[in-house]
Amino acid sequence: MQIQFIRAVQFSLLIKLDGRLREFNFRKIRNSEVETFSVNVCNERGDRIFFDMKKLDSSWDFTPSNLPGWIEQNKKVIRQAVEDELPNW
């Protein structure tokens, strides 16, 4: 009997956006044909914002497209933070 272990990748990153330090929680989705992360972060009122990041053509795409402005304006910073963290996993 062979046992196969699949690592669950989950990490948090503190990213400073618009002068505020925010904690982004990332969880890698297994069984997906494209590399996908489920992401959540709190806004100023403490409400959780959920979205997915998918790696398409060597760039991270965010879904859904109706994200708050502070996320939309800082996608490049979030993408770079994820790329910097991934080699650790």
Sequence and secondary structure as in RCSB ss.txt:
>XXXX:A:sequence
MQIQFIRAVQFSLLIKLDGRLREFNFRKIRNSEVETFSVNVCNERGDRIFFDMKKLDSSWDFTPSNLPGWIEQNK
KVIRQAVEDELPNW
>XXXX:A:secstr
         EEEEEEEETTEEEEEEEEE SS SS EEEEEEE TTS EEEEEEEEETTEEEEESS   HHHHTTH
HHHHHHHHHHGGG 
